[in-house]
Amino acid sequence: MPTLITHAKPLGPHCQRALASLQLPNLSALLRLLTPGTRQTGDEDTLSPLHEVLQANALGLAAQDGLLPWAALQAQALQLPAAAEGEAWAWLTPCHWQANADHVRMADPADSQISADESQQVMQALCGFLLEDGITLHGLHSGNWLASAAVFKDLPTASLARASGGAVDHWLPRQPQAQALRKLQNEMQMLLYSHPVNDARAARGLLPINSFWVSGTGTLPATFQASTESTVLDTLREPKLRDDAAGWSQAWQTLDEGAIQNLLERARTGTIVELTLCGETAAQSFTLQPQGLWTRLQRMLPGGTQTDLAALLQSL
């Protein structure tokens, strides 16, 4: 089973400085056993981040920018009736938009403390309005409203990871079929202005829920079955985005002492191991290749093949 670690490259100055003193003994030992494989590159301006493209490829999905059908895949896994009929799906993620003079900013839903109960109540309030535009909601799943509608079939949309915590204007879909969605996103601010959920959130000093983000759009090929499973580890994301050096270093330590140590133990027994470290614009994969006993012993020794971790992570 391939393992993908996302957001492996530090971006902010504090995390950059922390990289110099980062000690990851299990990762260093693992990389001495593995052989570098494919290096893939991406672009910061694509709708789909590189790590999502890699995840889609591992599942056997065609990686078309902005049309990685994550919502359809979830609907299939949940065995929703419409999923078997070739319906188009999307994730609608409840969030807060702040209108400024020259741009609209979306607060990161992960930081907005939106509870499942709040999301459910807001979803119920919006069901009728969305249905008028042919959008059917199928419940709340993992923080997203799962929705089906014809409009999502060929509508490329930006991953939530692209717009979350920043200006959304550049990432909004501009296709003619998206006009109704954009109208709904703007109208939600008035529709939910006095909703009891937002009154309660205001009393707790929290931002109101006043819009939603559309992502994961598209359809699955008929009779699609995932070609393989993969483990995606994204615990570096939040401390990296906050440039929280202590949190970022701790997240790496937790990975090193947990998932990476497990990979190392498997590699030492000769079990096939696949690891990919992914940054914003590049990803490097490593695999366990068949080796002679002497080569394996040399790689396992402390003085064996060394990888400059700092240089590797900086290159992603």
C-alpha positions in Angstrom: 0.0 0.0 0.0 1.6 3.3 -1.1 2.0 6.0 1.6 1.9 9.6 0.7 3.0 12.4 3.1 1.7 15.7 2.0 2.9 19.3 2.8 6.4 17.9 3.4 8.2 21.1 2.4 8.3 24.0 4.9 7.3 27.3 3.4 7.2 30.0 6.2 10.4 31.4 7.7 9.9 29.8 11.1 9.4 26.3 9.7 12.3 26.8 7.4 14.6 27.6 10.3 13.2 24.5 12.2 14.2 22.3 9.3 17.9 22.7 10.1 17.5 21.0 13.5 14.9 18.5 12.5 15.9 15.0 13.6 14.0 12.1 12.0 16.0 8.9 12.7 13.4 6.5 11.4 12.9 8.4 8.1 16.6 8.6 7.6 17.0 4.9 8.2 14.0 4.1 5.9 15.5 6.2 3.1 18.8 4.3 3.3 16.8 1.1 2.5 14.7 2.6 -0.3 15.6 3.5 -3.8 14.5 6.9 -5.3 11.9 6.5 -7.9 9.7 8.8 -9.9 9.9 12.6 -9.3 6.8 14.4 -10.3 6.2 18.1 -10.5 3.1 20.3 -10.4 2.1 24.0 -10.5 0.9 26.2 -7.7 -1.7 27.6 -10.0 -3.5 24.4 -10.9 -7.0 23.7 -9.4 -5.9 20.3 -8.1 -2.9 20.3 -5.8 -0.1 17.8 -6.7 -0.8 15.6 -3.7 -4.5 15.1 -4.8 -3.3 14.3 -8.4 -1.0 11.6 -6.9 -3.7 10.2 -4.8 -6.1 10.0 -7.8 -3.4 8.3 -9.9 -2.9 5.7 -7.2 -6.6 4.9 -7.3 -6.7 4.6 -11.0 -8.6 7.9 -11.6 -7.8 10.1 -14.6 -6.2 13.2 -13.1 -7.9 16.0 -15.0 -7.3 19.3 -13.4 -10.2 20.4 -11.3 -12.2 17.3 -12.1 -11.0 14.8 -9.5 -14.4 13.2 -8.6 -13.8 12.8 -4.9 -17.5 13.4 -4.1 -18.6 10.8 -6.6 -16.1 8.4 -5.1 -17.5 9.0 -1.6 -21.1 8.6 -2.9 -20.1 5.2 -4.4 -18.5 4.1 -1.1 -21.6 5.1 0.8 -23.7 3.1 -1.8 -26.0 6.0 -2.4 -28.6 5.1 -5.0 -27.8 8.0 -7.4 -24.1 7.0 -7.4 -24.9 3.9 -9.5 -26.7 6.0 -12.1 -23.7 8.0 -13.3 -24.8 11.2 -11.5 -22.4 14.0 -11.1 -21.4 14.9 -7.6 -19.6 17.7 -5.6 -18.6 18.5 -2.1 -20.1 21.7 -0.7 -18.1 22.7 2.3 -19.8 25.2 4.7 -17.5 28.1 5.5 -17.1 31.8 6.3 -16.5 34.5 3.6 -15.3 37.9 4.4 -16.0 40.5 1.7 -13.2 43.1 1.5 -12.8 46.1 -0.8 -10.9 44.3 -3.5 -11.3 40.6 -2.7 -13.2 38.0 -0.8 -11.4 35.9 1.8 -12.4 32.5 3.1 -11.6 31.5 6.6 -10.1 28.0 6.8 -13.0 25.7 7.8 -10.5 23.7 9.9 -10.0 26.8 12.1 -13.6 28.0 12.1 -14.8 25.4 14.7 -17.9 24.5 12.6 -19.5 21.5 14.4 -21.4 18.7 12.7 -24.6 19.9 14.3 -24.2 23.4 13.0 -23.4 22.1 9.5 -26.5 19.9 9.6 -28.8 22.7 10.7 -27.5 25.1 8.0 -27.7 22.4 5.4 -31.4 21.8 6.2 -32.0 25.5 5.9 -30.5 25.6 2.4 -31.9 22.4 0.9 -34.9 24.1 -0.7 -32.9 26.9 -2.2 -30.4 24.5 -3.7 -33.1 22.2 -5.0 -34.5 25.1 -7.0 -31.3 25.0 -9.0 -31.4 21.3 -9.4 -28.9 20.5 -6.6 -29.8 17.7 -4.2 -28.1 17.3 -0.9 -27.4 13.8 0.4 -26.3 14.6 3.9 -23.3 15.7 5.8 -20.1 13.5 5.5 -16.7 14.4 6.9 -17.5 18.1 7.2 -18.9 18.4 3.6 -22.4 18.4 2.3 -22.5 15.7 -0.4 -24.5 17.0 -3.4 -25.6 15.7 -6.8 -26.6 17.8 -9.8 -26.0 17.9 -13.6 -24.1 21.2 -13.2 -21.2 19.3 -11.5 -20.5 16.9 -14.5 -18.0 19.0 -16.4 -17.4 21.8 -14.0 -13.7 22.1 -12.9 -13.4 23.4 -9.4 -10.5 24.3 -7.2 -9.7 22.1 -4.2 -10.6 23.5 -0.8 -6.9 23.4 -0.1 -6.3 26.0 -2.7 -8.7 28.7 -1.4 -8.9 27.9 2.3 -7.5 30.7 4.4 -7.0 33.1 1.6 -8.6 35.1 -1.2 -11.1 33.0 -3.2 -11.6 35.3 -6.3 -8.8 33.6 -8.4 -10.2 30.1 -7.6 -13.9 30.7 -8.3 -15.2 28.8 -11.4 -16.0 31.2 -14.3 -17.8 28.8 -16.6 -21.4 29.8 -17.6 -22.9 26.8 -15.8 -21.3 28.0 -12.6 -23.2 31.3 -12.5 -26.1 29.9 -10.4 -23.6 28.4 -7.9 -21.8 31.7 -7.5 -25.1 33.5 -7.1 -26.1 31.0 -4.3 -22.7 31.4 -2.6 -23.2 35.2 -2.4 -26.9 35.0 -1.5 -26.1 32.7 1.5 -24.7 35.7 3.4 -28.1 37.2 3.5 -30.0 34.0 3.9 -28.0 33.0 6.9 -27.5 36.4 8.4 -30.0 35.9 11.2 -30.0 32.1 11.4 -30.0 30.8 15.0 -26.8 28.9 14.4 -25.0 32.1 13.6 -26.6 33.9 16.5 -25.2 31.2 18.8 -21.8 31.4 17.1 -21.6 35.1 17.4 -22.4 34.8 21.1 -19.3 32.5 21.4 -17.1 34.9 19.4 -17.1 32.7 16.3 -17.4 33.7 12.7 -20.8 33.1 11.0 -21.3 30.3 8.4 -22.3 32.3 5.4 -21.2 30.5 2.3 -20.0 27.2 0.9 -17.0 26.0 -1.2 -17.6 23.7 -4.2 -15.0 21.0 -4.9 -14.5 17.4 -5.8 -16.7 17.7 -8.8 -17.2 15.2 -11.6 -18.4 11.7 -12.3 -16.9 8.2 -12.0 -16.4 6.0 -15.0 -19.1 3.3 -15.2 -18.3 0.3 -13.0 -15.2 2.1 -11.6 -13.2 0.2 -9.0 -10.2 1.6 -7.2 -7.1 -0.1 -8.5 -5.3 0.2 -5.1 -5.5 1.7 -1.7 -3.2 4.3 -0.4 -2.5 6.0 2.9 -2.5 9.8 2.8 -0.9 11.5 5.8 -1.6 15.3 5.9 -0.9 16.1 9.5 1.8 18.6 8.5 -0.7 20.8 6.7 -2.1 22.9 9.5 1.2 23.8 11.3 2.9 24.5 7.9 0.1 26.9 6.8 0.4 28.7 10.2 4.2 28.6 10.0 4.1 27.1 13.5 7.6 25.8 13.8 7.0 23.9 17.0 3.8 22.3 15.7 5.4 21.4 12.4 8.4 19.8 14.1 6.1 17.9 16.5 4.0 16.7 13.6 7.1 15.3 11.9 8.2 13.6 15.1 4.8 12.0 15.5 5.0 10.7 11.9 8.6 9.5 12.5 7.6 7.6 15.6 4.4 6.2 14.1 3.7 5.6 10.5 7.3 6.0 9.3 8.6 3.6 12.0 6.0 1.0 10.8 7.2 1.4 7.2 10.8 0.9 8.4 10.0 -2.3 10.3 8.3 -3.6 7.2 11.1 -2.7 4.9 13.6 -4.4 7.2 11.7 -7.7 6.7 11.8 -7.3 2.9 8.1 -6.3 2.6 7.5 -4.0 -0.3 7.3 -0.4 0.8 6.3 2.7 -1.2 6.7 6.2 0.2 6.1 9.5 -1.5 7.1 12.9 0.0 5.1 15.7 -1.5 5.5 19.5 -1.4 3.7 22.2 -3.2 5.3 21.8 -6.6 7.2 18.5 -6.5 7.0 15.0 -5.1 9.6 12.3 -4.7 8.8 8.6 -4.5 10.9 5.9 -2.9 10.4 2.1 -3.2 12.0 -1.0 -1.8 13.9 -2.7 -4.6 15.1 -6.3 -4.6 18.7 -6.3 -3.2 21.4 -8.7 -2.3 22.1 -9.4 1.3 25.3 -7.5 1.3 23.7 -4.4 -0.2 20.9 -4.5 2.3 23.3 -4.8 5.2 25.4 -1.8 3.9 22.3 0.3 3.6 21.1 -0.6 7.1 24.4 0.4 8.7 24.7 4.0 10.1 27.4 4.7 7.7 25.5 3.5 4.7 23.9 5.5 1.9 22.9 8.8 3.5 20.1 11.2 2.4 20.3 14.9 3.2 16.8 15.3 4.6 16.9 19.1 4.7 17.9 19.3 1.1 15.4 16.7 0.1 12.5 18.5 1.8 13.6 21.8 0.4 13.6 20.4 -3.1 9.9 19.5 -3.0 
